[in-house]
Amino acid sequence: MTDQTPLGPVDGTKVPRFAGSATFARLPRIDEVSSFDVALLGAPFDGGVSFRPGARFGPSSIRQASRHLRPAYNPAQDVSPYAVIQAVDAGDVPCNPFDIDHALQQIDDGVSELLAAGGRPVLLGGDHTIALGGLRAVARRHGPVALVHFDAHLDTWNSYFGADRTHGTIFRRAHEEGLLAGAVSSHVGIRGPLYAAHDLVDDASFGFEIVRALDIDRRGIDEIVDGVRRRTNDAPIYLSIDIDVLDPAFAPGTGTPEMGGLTSRELLALVRALPPDQIVAADLVEVSPPYDHAEITSLAAATLGYEITSLMARARGDA
């Protein structure tokens, strides 16, 4: 981690938010600093989708929406994140749009480079397939991780049309590859129909606990967060947020929307309550701008990116 005074975002009181740098939250580029704590890295790949494409345009759309942020002080987490940590925008991985395995290796390489430099990566997707590349790199660095997975879907199916690395299969592959620690991972926000009842049996055998979207009403946010935190024990956490965990009313611009999802307020409260010191990496995926309007979905993802980096800043501030 860097001990230098962080170079922060462009000052919105001096340069209007609709002008200036096109980086996430108008943070410095990675080549403008000598070291960094957190790096946001775009992964513009959507070759693993099973329904609506367009998430390859997610990183640029999230960055555009992040102009709306006032990033100096986060009152909900009581932290000035970019004064505590050196956060940077690391640009985009040049993902091969025609070869899933090559794209995953490119993502793995990009995340590995950031980890080797001592930073924590936050991937901006892209469809959920990209998480497998991120998990491979993170598990090599930190060992098997606890996955805290916000999503409408399990993403532990076996294959689609003979393809075994897609946005709906990555966490089964992660389990098979030994990237996940045993019985410490959680899905949060799950809802909608499945292909078969046995999908739930398979998922449980991979070490996941399921928190359904309806459980938010029945159990409440505090109880759910407490359960997720206790389940992770002290394992390093990889946080993965599929924007379709939100109800389509709050995130219409996504590839596989499901009715009955979380509200924006509920998701923000859940993310803010996660243990800051355990999060070693994160991703935000499945923003599909062609199905968005008024930047609703992109703004949700940009705000979540800010909240994740604020969590990481809290961990640095407590160190």
C-alpha positions, 0 to 999 in steps of 0.5 A: 500500500502507498503511504504517499498523499493520495492523488484524488479525483478532479475537483467538481467545484472547479471543473464541472462534473460533465467535463474533464477526465473520463475515468471512473469518478474522474480518478487519476489514471494508473499511469499518473501515480507511482503506487496505488491501493485500489484499481478499477479495471474494465472488462468489456466482455459479453461473449458468455451471455445467454439472453440479452447482450450489451454488457461489453459497453458496461465499463464505459457506461459506468464511468460516464454515470460516475461523473454524477458522484460527489466523491469527496466524502461518503456520509453513509460510511463516514469516510473520505475514501480517496483521501485515505487510499490511492484509487486509480482507473486502470483502463480496460482489459483488451478482451477477445470478443470471440474466444471466452477462454482467451478473454478469461486469461486476459482478465486473469493477467490484468487482475494479477498485475494489479495484485502484484503491485499491491492493489485491490482490484474492482472489475467493471463488467462485462457479463458475469463470465469475467468473474472467473478470470478475476477469481483465478487471479485472486485465489492464486494471491490469497488462496481460496476465498469466500464469495459474497455474491449478489445476484438474481441467479445462482450461476452454478449451472453446468453448461449452456449449449455445450459451453461450460464457461458462461455467465451462468456457470462460472461459480460451479467452475470456481468450485471445481477449480478450488478457488472457493473456500469450503462452506463460507460463500453466500448468494444474496438476492436469489429469485425466479424460476430454475431449470430443475429442483436439483439445481438447489441440491447442486448449489448446496453441495458447492458450499453456498448458502442462499439468501432469497430476495424475499428473505429481506422482507422476512428477516431484515437487512441486519439479520441477513448481513450478520449471517453472511458475515459470520459465514465468511468467518475470517476468509478473504472475501471476493465480492461479486455484484450482478446488477440484476440483483436489483429489481428491474424498476431500479436496474432495467439495463441488464441481460437477464432481468427478474421481477421481485428484486432488491431496491437500491436502498436495500442493496446499498445497506447490505454492501455497506455492512460487509466487513471492510478488512476482509474484501480483497477484490470485487466485481460489478457486472451485467450492466447492459446500456442498450436496455438502460434509460436515463443511466438508471442502471449505470448510475446504480453500478457507479454508486456501488463502485463508490461504496465498494471503494469506500469500504476498502478505504475504511479497511485502510483507515482502521489498519 
